[in-house]
Amino acid sequence: MMPSTSENEEEDRLKDIHHHLSTNKSSSNAPSASWLPLESNPAIFTSYAENTSHLPQTWEFVDVLGFGGGAKDDLLLLSPTESKSDTVAGAIFLFPTTDAIYTERGVQKARLRKHNQRHHDVLSRNVFHLEQVKGFGNACGTIAATHVLLNSGLALPDIPDPFNDSGGTASPLSVYKKSCINTPDSVDQDHDRLRRQRGEMLVHTQELHNISDSSAQNTASQTQCPQSGDTYLGHHYCAFVPVKIDGNIHVVELDGTKIRPIDHGMIDGNNNSDDNNAFLRAVANVVKREWMALEPNRIDFSLMALVKKA
């Protein structure tokens, strides 16, 4: 089977987007149609979630203040509250885009293309994955938040559905999701086409664009928001969600610039009901192994989680 156009268009979609942004710095202070970047700030992401998905007031994004130590009791600190993994809907990770990380992404992409096709199909059917098309500019934070929100009920069916509004009005994200084709054929190429279709539909949904830009300029921001979504910032967001596969919870990475959802394996706490921090610990281990180990001298990594308030 021939690879899809989506896969062959560039060697690494993220690198291609950032190259475009970094070579067009002259327009960084001019208004553009691209979406404004979201600051790594829980209040900003909570604002986006509340206005796009009618997120219940009992849910919020919080900072993960530490990625954990070696001991089980020295786990993850959340601000402003601590939470258990059965009330964690997903996580968002911000990392620097360096040569070492780009190289590893290339190795991973080659590995994904050779991976078991049936597993790819099963995973693609169980998650909502969209592509970061170029029209978004540097709005990877919005895409990461959207990935968490649109997948938040898959592995945790007993938590409140963020898309059910008590007043009966469909949320903007719910309307967007319903407008997408959610059941692709079994042919791998169709999964690629579906990701791109979802990205194109989102980038042209003006209501969500307006909400995202408004969140980016929220008064809770601690840094000045760029005037243009085409500003090169040298960092990228991806999302992690818990997904049930064959009865076990897996940590699945969703990145709008990758060709597949990435299954990072089962969490250690699948058979231990007392290990309530298992999902976040698993995410932290993936982050340390797959990113931080590549850049041990960098400190510009951050992690947030969508949690139910204690």
Secondary structure, DSSP 4 states (H G I P E B T S, - for coil): -PPPHHHHS-S-HHHHHHHHHHTTGGGTTS--SSBPPPPS-HHHHHHHHHHHH---TTEEEEEE-----SSTTS---EES----GGGEEEEEEEEE--HHHHHHHHHHHHHHHHS-HHHHHHHHHHS------GGGBS-HHHHHHHHHHHHTTTS-TTSPPTT--TT-PPPHHHHHHHHS-----SSHHHHHHHHHHHHHHHHT-HHHHHHHHHHHT-TT-SSPPPS-TT---SEEEEEEEEEEETTEEEEEEE-TTSSS-EEEEE-GGGG-TT-TTHHHHHHHHHHIIIIITT-TT----EEEEEEE--
